[in-house]
Amino acid sequence: MSAPIVHAQLAWLAHPQELAERFARLSSDLWTLQMHSVNRLFGLQSADPVTPNPDDARFADPIWTEGPTWDLTKEWYLALTHHTQDMLYDTPGLSGKERRRAAFWWRKWLNAMAPTNFLLTNPVAMRKAIETRGDSLVRGFRNLLDDLQAGQVRMTDPKDFSVGENLATTPGSVVFRNRLLEVIHYAPTQAKVHAEPVVIVTPWINKFYILDLVPKKSMIRYLLDQGLDVFITSWKNPDASMRDCGFDDYLTEGIQAIVDTARQLTGAARVHAVGYCIGGTALSMYMAWANRHFAPEEVPVADWTLFTTLVDFHKPGDIEVFIDESSIRYLTENMEKKGFLDGKEMASSFRLLRSNSLIWHYVVHGWLYGETPPPFDVLYWNMDTTRMPYAMHAWYLRELYLHNRLIHADALTVAGESLDLGRITQPLYAVAAEDDHIAPWQQTFRINNHVIGPKRYVLSSSGHILGIVNPVVTPPKRKYWVADVLHRSATSEQWRSEAIEEAGSWWTDWMAWLKPKAGPLVDARPAATDAFPEIAPAPGRYVLER
C-alpha cells in the first residue's frame, strides 16, 4: 500500500513545474467552487460544479443537493477527491502500473473518509435516527456487533440461505470423488438428451453453485431443459493437509478426472468442456496439455467454452494492484506457514476492488441506517468462501499473474507436457462481460490471438457474475454483442466494430452453437448407474465444507 503512494509523492516533488501547473488548475477549480458556495449560502440557485460519477450512489438522496450545507459538504469532498485521483493518474515520471496502484490505494482512503460513512456528516442517517426516535441507531449497533462476530461486513444474512435446501437444488448425484473434487452428474429433465455430455470446470476460489442458484437463475437447469447431459466439478475446500497439492494435481486429478468420468458413464468418446473464470484458465491449460498429450483424433474434448477467462495476464484488471514481486512473496510466505490461503482473505481483496459498493454501502445501510441486509443469493455465494492450497496457488500467482508465461509457447510445463496454446484446434466459444473488473473483456479477447481453431466471441452486458448468470427472460433484461473471430490477428476494437448487438441473454446463441455439435439425441441416462453409483445426492459433501 505504501510503496506506490510514496513513489507518486516523490515523483511530483521531482517535477516542480508540473506540480505548479497542477496547483494552478486546482486553484481555478476551487475558485469556481467558492463562488458556488457563496451562491448557496445566500440561497441562490447554482449548478453543482462537480457531479458524482454515474455509478456513485452515495449522494443520491435529494438532501445532498437541496440542502445548502450538505451540498457544499458533498461538493468540496468530490472536488478534492477528483483532483487527487486525476493527479495520481497523471503522475510524471512513473509507470502506468505504478500510477494505477497509487490511485487505487488513495481511492480506498478517500472512499473511507467520505462524509456518507459517518453519522454526524450523513444527513440521511440523522434523519432516520430522528424519525425512528433512535431505533435505527439501536438496530445499526446490533448489525455492527453481528458483523464483528461474523468477522466481515455482511452483505446478506447467512440465515436466509442453505445450500441443498434453497440453493443448489437441481437433482443429481455425486458419481466420483477423490481428494480434490466431487463430480456431480445431474438427473435429466428431458426424455432424450444429446449423446455427448457437457463438462463444466468451475473455479476453485468459489463454490460451484453460482451456476445453480435458485431454479430461475440456474444455468444447470437451463442446460438440462435444452436436452444436454451435464457434469460439473465441486472442488474440495482444502486445509493444511493439502498444502503440497500443485497445479499438476488439479489438472490430472481434477479436469482429467471429470472428463474421464463423463466419457465412461455416458459411453461418449468426447465431451464438450466449459470453464468459468480461473476454471476457464485451467481448462485452457488442459486443452493445450491434451493437444500435446493425445494424438489429434484422441483428444477427449470436441469443443470448449470459456466464461470471463484470462489467459494473457498482462493487464488483469484492478487486481493488478496486488500483483508485484514483493506482494506475492509476502502472500506466499504467509501461505507457506498455514499451508493454504484463507478464503476470507481472497474475498476481502475482491471486495476492496469495489469498496464503495461492496463494503461502505453495507456499512452505511447496516450500521448507520439500521437496515437488515436483504436476501440476495449471489451475495450469499460470494460470502461462502473457500481456501486454496499453498503449492498450487503460489505457483499460479507467480507463473501466470506475475510472469504471464501461459501465452509463451512451451514456457510452462504441467503434468509432464509443455504448454502451447497455439496447438489448440478445437472450436472455441468465449464469453466476456462488459463491466467485468476481474477479467476485463479486452484482455479476455486475447485468447483469440493464441488458439487456431474456429472461434466465436460474445460480450455480455453487466459484470463478472451477472454477465454469466444471465437467464433467458421476457422482456429481456440485458443484451450482448456477438461475432465470429476470423483472424488470429484480430483486435478487440475490430471485433467490437463488427459485432452484432442482440437483446436478451447470450445463452440462446450459445445453445445454437453448441447443440448441433453435441451429437444425436439418445435416451436420457440416469444420474447414477451401476458402474457409477451414487456416492451422495447433489450438491454433495465438499460444497458444504467450511
Protein Blocks (a to p, Z undefined) as FASTA:
>chain_A
ZZmmmmmmmmmmmmmmlmmmmmmmmmmmmmmmmmmmmmmmnopacddfbdcdfklcklmp
fklmmpmklmmmmmmmmmmmmmmmmmmmmoghiafklmmmmmmmmmmmmmmmpmklpfkl
mmklmmmmmmnnommmmmmmmmmmmmmmnopacfbdfklpcehilgokagcddfbdcfkb
ccdddddfbfbdcfbdcdddddfkbcfklmmccfklmmklmmmmnopacdddddddddfk
lmmpcfklmmmmmmmmmmmmmmmmnopabdcdddehjlmmmmmmmmmmmmmmpcfklocb
fbdcdehiafblkbgojmlmmgcfklmmmmmmmmmmnopacfklmmmmmmmmmmmlmmmm
mmmmmmmnopacdddfklmmmmmccdddfklmmmmmmmmmmnopmlpghkaccehiacdf
klpmbdcdddddfklcklcfklmmmmmmmbmbdcdddddehifklmmmccdddddfbdcd
ddddfbfkbcfklmmmmpccdedjfklmmmmmmmmmnopadddddfbdfklccfbdcebj
mlmpZZ
